[in-house]
Amino acid sequence: MNHVKAVRKFVTHIVKNYIAHLLDIKIPLILGIWGGKGQGKSFQTELVFQAMGIEPIIMSAGELESERAGEPGRLIRERYRAASQVVQNQGKMSCLMINDIDAGLGRFGNTQMTVNNQIVVGSLMNLADNPTRVSIGQDWRESDFTNRIPIIFTGNDFSTIYAPLIRDGRMEKFYWQPNREDIVNIVHRMYEKDGIPKDDVVRIVDEFPNQALDFYGALRSRTYDRSISKWIDEIGGVEKLGDKLLRRKKIEKLPVFTPPKQTVEALLESGYSLLKEQQLIMETRLSKEYMKNMDD
């Protein structure tokens, strides 16, 4: 089962890096988890963090660019050292996680590589090669050692990233592609608090095949819409929203919102609605109306 392999790969990578000083082998500092969009890569890593008691330092691809040259590279080194401080001061395991790294560092078509892209790649390569010696610009001291901190990347397509960064000595790769059994188990975990039995989860997954895991999370979110509309009416309607949500006195409490009782019928109804929206977007393509003179 791919889920079990993913968890085993993740845990092994973390442990190997924490006992690297005991092993007489070259251990990649980075683990890259890649696969299709919305397939639960970040969700799975969060579950493993909770299970292992890891306190991660998390970055997004949006932090890998800045109007100031050198700032993202410095930020990565600072976050890496912050993770080291978690280990040293709190006695907890930590790691540096960068989500959607190919969105920040990947090269698509004719996109240009910026100075910051080059500095970020160089900083990550240097961390992979020298994980215990990390400078953020201060005077260098021989005694200044940093704890070795494993780094986790998630992304969709690592082939767009500078090849020397993802070579085997620096990064281990794992392709995350959940099969039907994985999807059923993960969705069942999503709906655990709602008391949806596994047989109903199987029915929902089979009714909407070939969907990303995000789709099944969106089903649950959509079922709240009717209850929220009713709640808006109860607090005085649309005209009173500003006063009730933002300008109420501190001692005032919002009216109690009662979450809807989840049923398989309500989830299926939400799914059909989302499916209709997906099809409408693909069929309508309004951009063609706005740019009629553009070639397809």
N, C-alpha and C positions, 0 to 999 in steps of 0.2 A: 504494500500500500504506500503510495507516494507520500501521504501525510506522515506516516511513521518514519520513512526515510529522511524527510525534511527535518523533523524534530531531532532525529539521531545525528544528522549532519551538523545541525546548529549546535547542539549540546557538545558534540565532540570537538568542534572548532573552538568553542569557548574554553573548554577544559584544557585542550592542547596548549592554548596560549597562556593559560595561567600556570601550567607546569612546564613551560618551555625550557626553563633553566635546568630541569631534571632530564630532559630528553636530548640525545645527541643527534638531532636531525634538524633540517631547515624547515621551519613552520611558517606558512603564509600568515600574515597578520590579518588579511582582509578575507571575508567571506561574502561573495556576491550571490544574492538570491534573485533570479530573474525569471520572467514568464509573462503571460498575457495580462492585459489590463484588468483591474478589478477582480483578481483571482485569490485575494486573501493573503498576499505575502506579508504585508505589515501586520495584519490581524494575527497571523500565526506566530510571528516573532514576538508580539506583545504577550500572547499566551505563554510562550516559553520564558520570557522575562519574568512573568508572575510566578510561574512554577519553580524557577531557579532562584528567585529572590534577587534578581539583577536589577540595579537601578541605572538605566541607560541614559546617556546624554544624546539627545536626538537633534539632528539637523535636517533641513529640507533642501531640495535643489535650488530653491529661490535664494538661499543664502550664499550660493557659490558665485554670485556676481555682485558688483558694487560699482558706484561711480568713481570710487577711489582705488587706484591700482594697489594691489597687495593686501587689501583688507580681507577678502575671503580666505586667502591662504593663512593669514594671521589668525582669523577666527577659528579655522579648523584646528590649528595647533593649540589655541586657548581651550577649545572644547575637549581636545584630547587630554590636556593637562587637568582640566576640571574632572574628567572621568577618573584620572589617576588619583586626584584628591579624594574622591568618593571612596576609593579602595583604601587609601592611607588613613583618612580621618574618621570614616564611618565604619570601616571594616566590612563593607559590602562589595560584592562583585559589581563591576560596571563594564560598559562598552560604549563605543561611539557608533551611532547608527545614522546613516545618511540615506534618506528616502528618495526614490526616483532620481538617482544620480545621473542617469543618461539624459534626463530633461535639462540638467544644468551643464553637463560636460560633453554630451553627445554631439556629434557633427552630422547634420542632416542636409542633404542636397548641397546647396552653395553657401551654407552658413559659414561665417568666419570665426576662427578661433581668436578670442580676445587675450589680452595680456593676463587678465585674471584667470581665464581658463588654464593658461600655461602655468601660472603660479600655483593654482590649486592642484593640478596634476603633479607638478614637481613636489609640492608639500606632501601629498599622499604617498608618492613613491619614496620620498625620504623617510616618512614614518614607517613604511613597510620594511625599509632596509635598516633603519636605526630606531626601533620602537622605544628605546629607553633613554634616548638623548634628544630632547625636544626643546628648541629655543623659541621664545616669542619676542626676541629682540634685545633681551637683557645681556649684560656681560656674561660671557661663558665661564662656567666654573667646572673644574674637573670632577668635583664631588656632586654635581647636579644631575642626579639620575631620576627618571620618571618610571613609574610602574608600567609594565607592558600591558597595553589595553587592546583587546580585540576590536576590530572595526567590521561593521556589517553594512553592506550596500543592498538596497533593493532597486530594481529597475525592470524595464521591459525588453531592452535590446542593448546588450553590452558590446555588440559589434561596432557601435557608433562611438565607443570610447577609445582614447589613445591606447594602442595595443600594448606598449611596455608596462602600463599601469596594471593591466589585467592578466599579465603573463603568470604562469603557474607558480613561480617562486614567490610572488607577491599576493596573489589572490586565488582562493579556491572558489569554484563556481558550482552552483546547484540550480538546476532547471526545475521550477515549481509549476507542475501541471496537474492539478487535482483531478482524479478520476471521479466517476459517479459516486462511488462509496465515500470518498473523501468529502465531496460536496454535501451529500446527505448528512454526514456526521457534523460538518461545520455548521450547516444551516440549523440542524437540530440543536446545536450549542447556542446559536443566536436566539432561538425561540424557547430556550430552556425555561426562562422566567414566566413565559406565557402559558406553560403547561401544554404545549402542542405535542401530542404523541408522535413517535418516530414514524408510524405508518402514514400519518397525515403529511409529515415532512416529505416522505417518499412520493406521495401523491402530488405535492406542490412542485417538487423538482422534476418529476416526469411530465407534468403539465406544461412546464416552461423549460425545455431542454436547451442546451447550448447557450445559456446565459451566464454572465460573469457572476461571481459571488455577491458583488455589490447589488445586483438586481434583487436578490432575496432579502437583503437588508432594507432596500427601498420599499419592498412590499409592506414590511412592518411599519415603516415610517408613514406610508400613505394611509394606512388604516386609522391613523390618528386625526386625519384632516377633518372628518365629520364631527368628531368630539371637540376639536379645537374651535370649529365654527359655532357649535352650540355654546361653548364656554364664552366666546366673544359676545354673543347675544346676552348671556347671563350677566356679564359685567357692564352692560350698558350700550353695547353696539360699537360699531367702528368709530363713531365720533368721540367716544370716551376712552379710546385705547391709550392715547398719549397721557392722559391724567392718571389712568389706572396703572399703566406699566412703568412710567418714568417719573411722574410728578406727584405721586401719592406721598403722604407723610410717612416718616420712618415707622411710626407705631401702627400704621395701617398694614393689613395683610391682604394679599391677593385672594380672591375667592378660590376655594379648593377646586383643583382640576382633577377630574376622575378619568384615568386612562381607560380606553375602551377594552372590553373583554375580547381577546383575540380568538377568532374561530377560523377554521380552514376555509369556510365560505368567504369570509371577509378578506382573507389573504389572497384567495383566488381572484376575487373581484378586483382587488388592487393590481394584481398581476396582469389581468386583461387590459386594465386602463393604461398601465405602463407600456405594455406591448403595443397598444394602439398608438401611443405617442412616439415610440421608436419607429414604427412603420411610417407615420406621418412625416417625420423628419427626413427619412430616407427617400420618400416618394415626392415630397414637395420641393425641397432644395431651392428655397427662395433666393439664395445667392445668385442663381442663374438668371432670375428675373432682374436683379439689380445690376448685373454685369452682362447684359445680353451680347455685347460685342466681343466678349472674351471667348477664346477657344476653350473647349472642354479639356 
